[in-house]
Amino acid sequence: MIDDAQAFITAHTRLTPVPHAPEISLYVADEATALWHKTEEEIGTIGLPPPFWAFAWAGGQALARYVLDHPDLVRGRRVLDFAAGSGLVGIAAARAGAGQVICADIDAFAIAAIRLNAAANGVDVAACAGDILGSDEGWDVVLAGDIFYERDLAARVTDWLLSLAGRGAGVLIGDPGRSYLPKDQLDEVASYQVPVTRTLEDSEIKRSSVWSLREFP
């Protein structure tokens, strides 16, 4: 499955520098809906998750930029990129000197994309397939970009991240102000004007922030 997915990704995307973190290149799609339909046709499955892995989302770009510019946050540490999608944030952590990076996602295509993107950027990350929400494997730093777009998921993620921060993990969130971001429990640590795709974000520039659940580091 992973080999087939990687072949699909390389056939239908282009390796392109990330606008707000051009040190990193990703296999990205030109248009979301067309790729979604192609994905379904390729493996004969209807109801696949949207191809979040095929785009550099605003919150992820902001978080990747912040990690690249503040390498001490992750250097030598064990880092989780949660709901990693393309693996952008995890790749940024690896480039910044993290001791170990785990990129976790529930989508098999995302796992394939993470491996391709890591190889293209010359970094080593572990791509973890499956739902790790609610677990704790002792990560030093947890990074989460663009995850607060759905009410129930946002509530579960918030509770989980609070529990990880409570036992001492550093938690950083990248988000462009999505509907269910729990701002009342966060501190804004940086803000950027991030170039994005108009078909995804209804604008060409999206103000996106990095948030912390506690004073970090």
Sequence and secondary structure as in RCSB ss.txt:
>XXXX:A:sequence
MIDDAQAFITAHTRLTPVPHAPEISLYVADEATALWHKTEEEIGTIGLPPPFWAFAWAGGQALARYVLDHPDLVR
GRRVLDFAAGSGLVGIAAARAGAGQVICADIDAFAIAAIRLNAAANGVDVAACAGDILGSDEGWDVVLAGDIFYE
RDLAARVTDWLLSLAGRGAGVLIGDPGRSYLPKDQLDEVASYQVPVTRTLEDSEIKRSSVWSLREFP
>XXXX:A:secstr
 HHHHHHHHHHH EEEEETTEEEEEEEE S HHHHHHHHHHHHT SS    GGGS  HHHHHHHHHHHH GGGTB
TSEEEEET TT HHHHHHHHTTBSEEEEEES HHHHHHHHHHHHHTT   EEEES  TT     SEEEEES  SS
HHHHHHHHHHHHHHHHTT EEEEEES  TT  GGG EEEEEEEEE  HHHHSSSEEEEEEEESSS  
